[in-house]
Amino acid sequence: MIKTKKIIVSLLMLVCVNVYAQQMKYEKLEINMFPEAKEGFKKVYIQVPIEKNEENFKVEVFVGKEALLDCNKYFLIGNITEKNLDGWGYNFYEIESSGEMGGTKMACPQEKLTNKFVYLQPLLLRYNSKLPIVLYVPNDFVIKYKIFKADSKLYHAKEASTKETSSVNKINYTTLNNYFVKNNVKQQGAFKITSQNEFDKFFGAATVMGKNGKPTKIDFSKQTVVTIILNETTKNTTIQLSNLMLDAGNNIILNYSTKVGEKQTYTTKPFILLAIDKKYSGKLIAKKQ
């Protein structure tokens, strides 16, 4: 009797899934206008079904690969570049990554390895059933995605005083001085660093003469490093921090601006380097003002 009930439930679930799949409708898309992938890469696309009020939907795209890993948290190192398809007005995304990973350095109680999906910083994109999301990725990479739907109800925001905002949302930080970006570093943008080994991959110490000539000490047992690294340039470029805040979703918001000066006879990689309390574990979002 119990076995019969299980069979009936399974059949009902299968019928429900098939009905749902039949209800999903898709636009007829063309992707032939997008260029072929270069050697070592593949062209991948995402097509989302037709929805009412598509402005209430978002697509979050994860570019990564499967790997057998221990209990630590890992992320892929690399870049996702948005490019335009000349003559069409469409865009596509190119992924540059050697597959190198960064991560925490916790001591795992068991040496058991598990299969994990490790990915670059996710892309949050507009939902549009009329256009494909086209990506060019290394052959051994995998693309996964989520679809989010916003609540149609609108909510009222509360007005906060300046004093209230600064005391609740402001993140205290320490500026890390007397470091430099290593020449072999290709990663750009804003990211967090949680261990000394990971830090040493990106930065070197630059001790100089004088009272404050030693590099600022970092205690990774209590602190997390926050950084922005810009493209290599021959112009005297500095990053100016406006503020470092914590939003309602516990995201770390880094507001900054850049100041570009005269041309130099050498190239530099402008960067900013900060240490914050390790309790701030949310996603880092950099906003250029």
Beta strands, then each sheet from edge to edge (+ up, - down):
strand 1: 41-46
strand 2: 57-69
strand 3: 74-76
strand 4: 79-85
strand 5: 90-96
strand 6: 101-103
strand 7: 114-119
strand 8: 123-126
strand 9: 133-138
strand 10: 142-149
strand 11: 173-175
strand 12: 179-181
strand 13: 189-193
strand 14: 203-205
strand 15: 223-229
strand 16: 233-246
strand 17: 252-268
strand 18: 271-277
strand 19: 284-288
sheet 1: 1+ 9- 5- 4+
sheet 2: 7+ 2- 8+
sheet 3: 7+ 2- 10+
sheet 4: 3+ 6-
sheet 5: 11+ 18- 15+ 13-
sheet 6: 12+ 14-
sheet 7: 16+ 17- 19-
end
